């Protein structure tokens, strides 16, 4: 059995694995791979007792082949008495992951960048006008003598946005993260 889940953090992965291990407590192996982050920098493969690189790596390969991010695939396997050998295990895990992804609903999301803006109150109008021009999502904000706003911008326009904000005097724009 193979399962695919959307995940945003290693903590999400731990919680899902815990639930699957409870539900399928009698399974021999719970092998998995995940990729987290728009740049794919957070990833992990786990063979869960299978010979090295025979389970996690083929599962991970399927995530790479479909260019998926923020996805966990778990393959739950019961030993049936027949030894598959290294090549048989690799093929079985690769095919289980591929079939799982072929039957999954893939949701595409734009990569977005989060920025923190800080500026004096007297720059409020020009900053807000710029934000409106780029149709950004505003999150946390504080409007006082020194103002701050956390904003989210689609990555395809983030360079233009940063350039426009940098032209406004006394406005600091700091990149926070990618989501």
Secondary structure, DSSP 8 states (H G I E B T S, - for coil): -EEEEE-SSHHHHHHHHHHHHHHTTT-SEEEEEEEESTT--EEEEE-TTSSTTSSHHHHHHHHHHTT--SEEEEEEE---S---HHHHHHHHHHHHHHHHHHTS-------EEEEEEEEEGGGHHHHHHHHHHHT-EEEEEE-SSEEEEEEEEEHHHHHHHHHHHHTSTTEEEEEEEE-
